[in-house]
Amino acid sequence: MATTDISRRGFVKLGAFAAAAAAMSGSVGTNLVHVEPAVAAESGETQKIRTLCRACLNNCGMIAHVRDGKVIKLEGDPDDPMNKGAACVKGLAGIQALYNPNRIKYPMKRQGERGSNEWERISWEQAINEIADVMWEYYQKEGPKSLVCSTGGGGNPQFFSPARFLSVWGGGNFFEPGCAQCYLPRNHMEFCLNGTADTSLADGPVTEVYLPDCQTKTYVMWGVGPSYHGTGSTGRAVTELRNNGMKSVVIDTRLTPDAARADVWLAIRPGTDVALMLAWMRYIIDNKLWAQDFVREWTNLPSS
């Protein structure tokens, strides 16, 4: 039932290459990605390397202080137009992904019954071969479409890896909870409703709030919490806009930091979002508060 010319040997070689890359990095993965080449500094000299934090979707600009080939400090990049030198504790702790003694350095194989918490250390080669044997068995029995892959949220630097792997594997499917439950439904519905997408501050393409001449008068926070998810970027930008006179309305069942500083906090009951949205729409229609010229020129809806 195989549909590609992939062989077990080729698959194992690909896996071994990935394992070698992880082993050389000293970790399965880090949350920093260099945007300019690092040049080895002389002994005792500290060099500042501009980079990006990849701990979430905001990709804040960071400066890594490197001495003798080792990162000794991380700080926000003041020249980055989005975070302007601010950085959250998660980003500042990125150095732990490189040097923490408890980071993943080698594979462990379970011994005994599941739940016994008994493990033994094995080599990357053994781990790759054992995984390959199981996957190859199912590949031959059930075909490539029997495989389902998964990964972490959209802020994960390996967000696109499952799809790339499956294209080589010859089929299958992948599941990514952050995208499946949040990003895709939101963007598909927004496109159907107003012809746009990526209108949430949780997404990278929304950059208007970072412009120095942004004139936002009122901001409705619905299903978003910039004070939580973007402390150094979107959270900082919203704080600046609020200090410049912007009004904010927060719709959340919780008293979040954004709700605490909002001009209006609507603490609706869980599951009543649609009812509130329909009520707003009815009020706008009954009082003719929509942009009639825009509706007449740019939509197929009646203007009256």
C-alpha positions in Angstrom: 0.0 0.0 0.0 3.0 2.2 0.0 2.7 5.3 -2.2 6.2 6.7 -2.2 9.6 5.4 -3.0 10.8 6.0 0.6 12.8 3.1 2.1 13.4 2.2 5.6 17.1 2.9 5.2 16.3 6.4 3.8 13.8 7.0 6.7 16.4 6.0 9.3 19.0 8.2 7.7 16.7 11.2 7.9 15.9 10.4 11.5 19.6 10.0 12.4 20.4 13.4 10.9 17.7 15.0 13.0 19.0 13.3 16.1 22.6 14.4 15.4 21.4 18.0 15.0 19.7 17.8 18.3 22.6 16.2 20.0 25.0 18.8 18.7 22.8 21.6 20.0 22.8 20.1 23.5 19.1 20.0 23.5 16.1 18.8 21.5 15.3 22.4 20.7 15.8 25.9 21.9 13.5 28.9 21.8 16.0 31.3 20.2 16.9 31.7 16.5 19.9 33.7 15.4 19.2 36.4 12.8 22.8 37.3 12.3 26.0 35.2 12.4 27.8 35.0 15.6 31.6 35.6 15.4 33.7 34.0 18.1 34.8 36.6 20.5 38.2 36.7 22.0 38.6 35.1 25.5 36.9 37.3 28.1 35.3 39.6 25.6 31.5 39.9 25.6 29.8 40.2 22.3 26.2 41.3 21.7 24.3 39.2 19.1 20.9 40.3 17.9 18.4 37.5 17.7 14.7 36.7 18.1 12.9 34.9 20.9 10.7 32.0 19.6 9.0 31.1 22.8 5.7 32.4 21.4 4.2 34.0 18.3 5.3 37.5 19.2 9.0 36.8 18.2 10.4 39.6 20.3 13.7 41.1 19.4 16.4 40.0 21.9 20.1 40.6 22.4 22.3 37.6 23.5 25.4 38.4 25.4 28.1 35.9 24.3 31.4 35.3 26.1 33.8 32.6 25.1 31.2 31.0 22.8 28.6 30.8 25.6 25.4 32.9 26.1 25.7 34.5 29.6 22.7 36.9 29.4 19.6 37.7 27.4 17.8 41.0 27.2 15.2 42.7 25.1 16.4 44.6 22.0 15.5 48.3 22.3 15.7 48.8 18.5 13.0 46.2 17.9 9.9 48.2 16.9 7.5 45.7 18.5 8.9 45.0 22.0 11.2 48.1 22.2 13.5 46.3 24.7 10.8 44.7 26.8 10.8 41.0 27.4 8.7 38.6 29.5 10.2 36.2 32.0 9.7 33.3 29.6 11.9 35.0 27.0 14.5 36.0 29.5 14.6 32.4 30.8 15.4 31.1 27.2 19.0 30.7 28.3 17.8 27.7 30.3 17.0 25.8 27.2 20.7 25.9 26.3 22.4 25.2 29.6 19.9 24.0 32.3 21.3 20.7 33.6 17.7 19.2 33.5 17.3 19.9 29.8 16.8 17.0 27.4 20.2 15.7 26.4 19.6 12.1 25.5 16.7 9.7 25.0 15.3 7.6 27.8 13.4 4.3 27.3 10.8 3.1 29.7 11.5 -0.1 31.6 8.9 -2.1 33.4 5.2 -1.4 33.5 3.7 1.9 32.3 3.5 4.3 35.3 6.4 2.7 37.2 8.6 5.6 36.3 11.6 3.3 35.6 13.8 4.4 32.7 17.1 3.6 31.1 19.4 5.8 29.0 19.8 4.8 25.4 21.7 6.2 22.4 20.1 8.4 19.7 20.9 5.7 17.2 19.0 3.0 19.2 16.0 5.4 19.7 15.8 6.2 16.0 16.0 2.6 14.9 13.4 1.4 17.4 11.0 4.2 16.4 11.7 3.5 12.7 11.0 -0.2 13.1 7.5 0.4 14.6 6.7 3.1 12.0 7.9 1.0 9.2 5.8 -2.0 10.3 2.6 0.1 10.2 3.7 1.7 6.9 3.9 -1.7 5.3 0.7 -3.0 6.9 -1.6 0.0 6.7 0.0 2.4 4.3 1.3 6.0 4.9 -2.1 7.4 5.7 -2.2 5.4 8.9 0.1 7.9 10.5 -1.1 11.0 12.5 1.5 13.5 13.8 1.1 16.2 16.4 3.0 19.2 17.7 2.7 22.1 20.1 1.0 25.4 19.6 1.6 28.0 16.8 4.4 29.6 18.8 6.3 26.4 18.4 9.3 26.9 16.0 8.6 23.4 14.7 5.0 24.3 13.8 5.3 23.2 10.2 7.5 20.1 10.8 4.7 17.5 10.8 3.4 18.7 7.4 6.9 18.6 5.9 7.5 15.2 7.3 4.3 13.8 6.1 5.0 15.1 2.6 8.1 12.8 2.6 6.3 10.0 4.3 3.7 9.9 1.5 0.5 10.7 3.4 -1.2 10.8 6.8 -2.5 13.7 8.8 -1.5 16.0 11.6 -3.2 17.6 14.5 -2.1 20.8 16.2 -4.4 21.9 19.0 -3.6 25.6 19.0 -4.3 25.9 15.3 -7.2 23.5 15.2 -9.1 25.0 18.1 -8.1 28.6 17.9 -6.3 30.0 14.8 -8.0 28.3 11.9 -11.7 28.6 13.2 -11.1 32.3 14.1 -9.6 33.2 10.7 -12.1 31.3 8.6 -15.0 32.9 10.4 -13.5 36.4 10.3 -13.0 36.1 6.5 -16.7 35.0 6.1 -18.0 37.8 8.3 -15.9 40.8 7.4 -13.5 39.8 4.6 -10.4 40.0 6.8 -8.3 37.7 8.9 -5.6 37.9 11.5 -7.4 40.7 13.4 -6.3 39.5 16.8 -3.4 40.9 18.7 -2.4 37.3 19.4 -1.4 37.0 15.7 1.8 38.4 14.2 0.3 40.2 11.1 -1.5 42.7 13.3 1.0 45.5 13.4 -1.1 48.7 13.4 -0.8 49.1 17.2 3.0 49.4 16.9 2.9 52.4 14.6 3.9 55.7 16.3 0.9 57.5 14.8 -1.7 54.8 15.7 -5.0 56.6 16.5 -7.1 53.8 17.9 -10.0 55.3 19.9 -11.6 52.2 21.3 -10.3 48.6 21.5 -12.6 45.6 22.3 -10.6 42.7 23.8 -12.7 39.6 23.1 -11.0 36.2 23.4 -7.6 37.8 23.7 -5.4 38.8 26.7 -2.3 40.8 25.6 -1.2 41.4 29.2 -0.8 37.6 29.4 0.3 36.4 26.0 2.4 39.4 24.9 3.9 41.1 27.9 6.8 42.5 26.0 5.0 43.3 22.7 1.2 43.5 22.4 0.7 44.0 26.1 3.2 46.9 26.1 1.6 48.4 23.0 -1.9 48.3 24.4 -0.6 50.0 27.6 0.9 52.8 25.6 -2.3 53.3 23.6 -4.4 53.3 26.8 -2.0 55.9 28.3 -2.5 58.0 25.2 -6.3 58.1 25.7 -7.6 54.9 24.1 -10.7 53.4 25.7 -10.8 49.7 26.2 -13.7 47.2 26.6 -12.8 43.7 27.9 -15.2 40.8 27.5 -14.0 38.0 29.8 -15.3 35.9 32.6 -12.1 36.5 34.5 -10.8 39.7 36.1 -7.6 39.7 34.1 -5.0 42.5 34.2 -6.5 43.9 31.0 -10.0 43.8 32.5 -8.8 45.5 35.7 -7.7 48.6 33.6 -10.6 48.5 31.2 -13.1 51.3 30.9 -15.8 48.7 30.6 -15.4 45.1 31.8 -18.2 42.8 30.7 -18.0 39.7 32.9 -20.4 37.6 30.9 -21.2 34.0 31.8 -19.3 31.2 30.0 -21.0 30.3 26.7 -22.9 33.5 26.2 -20.6 35.1 23.8 -22.8 34.5 20.8 -25.8 36.0 22.6 -23.9 39.2 23.4 -22.6 39.4 19.8 -26.1 39.1 18.4 -27.3 41.8 20.8 -24.6 44.2 19.6 -25.4 43.4 16.0 -29.1 44.1 16.6 -28.4 47.4 18.3 -26.1 48.5 15.5 -28.7 47.6 12.9 -31.7 49.2 14.7 -29.8 52.4 15.3 -28.1 52.5 11.9 -24.7 52.8 13.4 -22.8 50.8 10.7 -20.6 52.5 8.0 -23.3 52.8 5.3 -21.0 54.1 2.6 -18.6 51.2 3.1 -21.4 48.7 3.1 -22.9 50.1 -0.1 -19.6 50.3 -2.0 -17.7 47.2 -0.8 -20.2 44.6 0.2 -23.2 42.8 -1.3 -25.4 43.6 1.6 -28.2 46.2 1.4 -27.4 49.6 2.7 -30.7 50.2 4.3 
